[in-house]
Amino acid sequence: MSARIAPEAVSDELLDLTLKLAEPARDLVILSEGNTSELVGEEIVVKASGSAMGSATRADFVSMAVEPLVELLRDPTADQDRLTAALTAGEVDGRAVRGSVESLVHVAVRALAPVRYVAHTHPTDVVSLLASQQAATAFAEPVYTDELLILGRPLFVPYAQPGLELGRVFLDRLEGYVEEHGELPSLVLLGNHGIVAISETAEGAEAVSMMAVKSARVRLGARAAGGVAPLGSEATSEYFDRPDFAERRTRLAGTGG
């Protein structure tokens, strides 16, 4: 594999996105939770394992070639030890530096499309719903228009152990989604785990992440007020065919048009 420590590959946009998503008031991550990545040519630059998003510097990222990791992800004989070796970029002060154990989530997205930014976080309010009995259906229907605009049609992925297991389940569900909708989702909901925001822009990845939090809070509030009343398919069926809706989604969520 070709994992390497390459601070020079970390863009201002990726570093800024990482720090913004880790702002304590946003409650998206704590400690070393979460990771971000940017596609740069044939490589992804991804946050290193064990580093905190809130204090990230360019030294806290690893650059890795995408294709060899896609091959590993699709290889049924690959095991976790092989993945660990592939993610290891070297040593600094006697400590191994490697890409996040969740790097295959970022790889799976790029296995299907050359999307520039992916951001994975663990927002408390969203995880509350994703750890509930209704996790698989909690976001199945939009409950307000701007949610639909930014988040589109979210994909739910059931819980899988971070590493190879999650990467394989994630890729399988992504492929099914693309086959059905002809595009990648903007938001992936990981059961009992967190969220993945997918966007062509850093601003879009931030917008998707923050709208997911608001959407969770709206649902939790609606439940407390007697129950969630979704918009329903009749009210939303034509939105994705409207040019003005598509243009606003591209501008705000960075869907790529």
For each residue, the residues with C-beta under 8 A, 3 or more apart:
1: 64 65 68 69 72 85 86 87
2: 43 64 65 68
3: 62 63 64 86 87 88 89 98 99
4: 62 63 64 89 90
5: 59 62 63 89 90 92 97
6: 9 10 45 61 62 63
7: 10 57 58 59 61
8: 58
9: 6 40 43 45 61 63
10: 6 7 14 15 45 58 61
11: 14 15 38 40 45
12: 15 16
13: 16 17 38 117 202
14: 10 11 17 18 36 37 38 45 61 117 202
15: 10 11 12 18 19 56 57 58
16: 12 13 19 20 202
17: 13 14 20 21 36 117 119 202 205 206
18: 14 15 21 22 36 47 53 56
19: 15 16 22 23 53 54 56
20: 16 17 23 26 206
21: 17 18 26 28 29 34 36 53 119 121 206 209
22: 18 19 26 28 29 34 52 53 54 56
23: 19 20 26 28 54
24: 27 54
25:
26: 20 21 22 23 123 210 213
27: 24 123 124 125 213
28: 21 22 23 34 121 122 123 209 213
29: 21 22 33 34 53 54 121 122
30: 33
31: 52
32: 49 50 51 52 53
33: 29 30 53 121 122 194
34: 21 22 28 29 47 53 119 120 121 122 194
35: 46 47 53 100 102 103 106 119 120
36: 14 17 18 21 46 47 53 117 118 119 120 205
37: 14 44 45 46 47 103 106 117 118 119
38: 11 13 14 44 45 116 117
39: 43 44 66 110 114 115 116 117
40: 9 11 43 44 45 63
41:
42: 65 66 67
43: 2 9 39 40 63 64 65 66
44: 37 38 39 40 63 64 66 103 106 107 110
45: 6 9 10 11 14 37 38 40 61 62 63
46: 35 36 37 61 62 63 64 99 100 103 106
47: 18 34 35 36 37 51 53 56 60 61 62 99 100
48: 51 60 61 62 89 97 98 99 100
49: 32 87 98 99 100 101
50: 32
51: 32 47 48 55 56 60
52: 22 31 32 55 56
53: 18 19 21 22 29 32 33 34 35 36 47 56
54: 19 22 23 24 29
55: 51 52 60
56: 15 18 19 22 47 51 52 53 60 61
57: 7 15 60
58: 7 8 10 15 61
59: 5 7 92
60: 47 48 51 55 56 57
61: 6 7 9 10 14 45 46 47 48 56 58
62: 3 4 5 6 45 46 47 48 87 89 97 98 99
63: 3 4 5 6 9 40 43 44 45 46 89
64: 1 2 3 4 43 44 46 69 86 87 89 99 103
65: 1 2 42 43 68 69
66: 39 42 43 44 69 70 107 110 111
67: 42 70 71
68: 1 2 65 71 72 86
69: 1 64 65 66 72 73 86 103 104 107
70: 66 67 73 74 107 110 111
71: 67 68 74 75
72: 1 68 69 75 78 82 83 86
73: 69 70 78 104 107 108 111 164 167 168 171
74: 70 71 111 171
75: 71 72 78
76:
77:
78: 72 73 75 82 83 164
79: 82 83 164
80: 83 84 163 164
81: 84 85
82: 72 78 79 85 86
83: 72 78 79 80 86 87 104 163 164
84: 80 81 87 88 98
85: 1 81 82 88
86: 1 3 64 68 69 72 82 83
87: 1 3 49 62 64 83 84 98 99 100 101 103
88: 3 84 85 96 97 98
89: 3 4 5 48 62 63 64 97 98 99
90: 4 5 96 97
91: 94 95 96 97
92: 5 59 95 97
93:
94: 91
95: 91 92
96: 88 90 91
97: 5 48 62 88 89 90 91 92
98: 3 48 49 62 84 87 88 89
99: 3 46 47 48 49 62 64 87 89 103
100: 35 46 47 48 49 87 103
101: 49 87 162 163
102: 35 105 106 120 162 163 166
103: 35 37 44 46 64 69 87 99 100 106 107
104: 69 73 83 107 108 163 164 166 167 168 170 171
105: 102 108 109 118 120 166 167 170 196
106: 35 37 44 46 102 103 109 110 118 120
107: 44 66 69 70 73 103 104 110 111 167
108: 73 104 105 111 112 167 170 171 174
109: 105 106 112 113 115 118 174 184 196 198
110: 39 44 66 70 106 107 113 114 115
111: 66 70 73 74 107 108 171
112: 108 109 171 174 175 178 184
113: 109 110 184
114: 39 110
115: 39 109 110 118 184 198 199 200 256
116: 38 39 199 200 201
117: 13 14 17 36 37 38 39 197 198 199 200 201 202 204 205 254
118: 36 37 105 106 109 115 196 197 198 205
119: 17 21 34 35 36 37 196 197 199 205 206 208 209
120: 34 35 36 102 105 106 194 195 196 197
121: 21 28 29 33 34 194 195 197 209
122: 28 29 33 34 126 127 193 194 195
123: 26 27 28 126 127 194 195 209 212 213 216
124: 27 127 128
125: 27 128 129 213 216 217 220
126: 122 123 129 130 189 194 195 212 213 215 216
127: 122 123 124 130 131 192 193 194
128: 124 125 131 132 216 220
129: 125 126 132 134 135 138 139 216 219 220
130: 126 127 135 138 189 190 191 192 193 194
131: 127 128 135 191 192
132: 128 129 135 138
133:
134: 129 137 138
135: 129 130 131 132 138 156 189 191 192
136: 140 156 158 191
137: 134 140 156
138: 129 130 132 134 135 189 219
139: 129 151 154 156 187 189 215 219
140: 136 137 156 230
141: 230 231 232 233
142: 145 147 148 151 230 231 236
143: 147 215 218 219 222 228 229 230 231
144: 147 148 218 231
145: 142 148 149 231
146: 149 150 211
147: 142 143 144 150 151 211 214 215 218
148: 142 144 145 151 152 231 236 239
149: 145 146 239 245 248 249 252 253
150: 146 147 186 207 208 211 249 252 253
151: 139 142 147 148 154 186 187 208 211 212 215 253
152: 148 185 186 187 240 249 253 255
153: 181 185
154: 139 151 185 186 187 188 189 212
155: 173 174 177 185 187 188 189
156: 135 136 137 139 140 173 188 189 191
157: 160 169 170 173 188 189 190 191
158: 136 169 191
159: 190 191 192 193
160: 157 165 166 168 169 170
161: 165 166
162: 101 102 165 166 193
163: 80 83 101 102 104 166 167
164: 73 78 79 80 83 104 167 168
165: 160 161 162 168 169
166: 102 104 105 160 161 162 163 169 170 190
167: 73 104 105 107 108 163 164 170 171
168: 73 104 160 164 165 171 172
169: 157 158 160 165 166 172 173
170: 104 105 108 157 160 166 167 173 174 188 190
171: 73 74 104 108 111 112 167 168 174 175
172: 168 169 175 176
173: 155 156 157 169 170 176 177 188
174: 108 109 112 155 170 171 177 178 184 185 188
175: 112 171 172 178 179
176: 172 173 179 180
177: 155 173 174 180 181 184 185
178: 112 174 175 181 182 183 184
179: 175 176
180: 176 177
181: 153 177 178 185
182: 178
183: 178 255
184: 109 112 113 115 174 177 178 198
185: 152 153 154 155 174 177 181 188 198
186: 150 151 152 154 197 198 199 204 208 253 255
187: 139 151 152 154 155 195 196 197 198 208 212
188: 154 155 156 157 170 173 174 185 195 196 198
189: 126 130 135 138 139 154 155 156 157 195 212
190: 130 157 159 166 170 193 194 195 196
191: 130 131 135 136 156 157 158 159
192: 127 130 131 135 159
193: 122 127 130 159 162 190
194: 33 34 120 121 122 123 126 127 130 190
195: 120 121 122 123 126 187 188 189 190 209 212
196: 105 109 118 119 120 187 188 190
197: 117 118 119 120 121 186 187 204 205 206 208 209 212
198: 109 115 117 118 184 185 186 187 188 205 208
199: 115 116 117 119 186 202 203 204 205 207 208 253 254 255
200: 115 116 117 204 254 255 256
201: 116 117 204 205 254
202: 13 14 16 17 117 199 205 206 254
203: 199 206 207 254
204: 117 186 197 199 200 201 207 208 252 253 254 255
205: 17 36 117 118 119 197 198 199 201 202 208 209 254
206: 17 20 21 119 197 202 203 209 210
207: 150 199 203 204 210 211 252 253 254
208: 119 150 151 186 187 197 198 199 204 205 211 212 253
209: 21 28 119 121 123 195 197 205 206 212 213
210: 26 206 207 213 214
211: 146 147 150 151 207 208 214 215
212: 123 126 151 154 187 189 195 197 208 209 215 216
213: 26 27 28 123 125 126 209 210 216 217
214: 147 210 211 217 218
215: 126 139 143 147 151 211 212 218 219
216: 123 125 126 128 129 212 213 219 220
217: 125 213 214 220 221
218: 143 144 147 214 215 221 222
219: 129 138 139 143 215 216 222 223 228
220: 125 128 129 216 217 223 224
221: 217 218 224 225
222: 143 218 219 225 226 227 228 229
223: 219 220 226 227 228
224: 220 221
225: 221 222
226: 222 223
227: 222 223
228: 143 219 222 223
229: 143 222
230: 140 141 142 143
231: 141 142 143 144 145 148 235 236
232: 141 235 236
233: 141 236 237
234: 237
235: 231 232
236: 142 148 231 232 233 239
237: 233 234
238: 241 242
239: 148 149 236 242 245
240: 152 245 246
241: 238
242: 238 239 245 246
243: 246 247
244: 247 248
245: 149 239 240 242 248 249
246: 240 242 243 249 250 255 257
247: 243 244 250 251
248: 149 244 245 251 252
249: 149 150 152 245 246 252 253 255
250: 246 247 253 254 255 256 257
251: 247 248
252: 149 150 204 207 248 249
253: 149 150 151 152 186 199 204 207 208 249 250
254: 117 199 200 201 202 203 204 205 207 250
255: 152 183 186 199 200 204 246 249 250
256: 115 200 250
257: 246 250
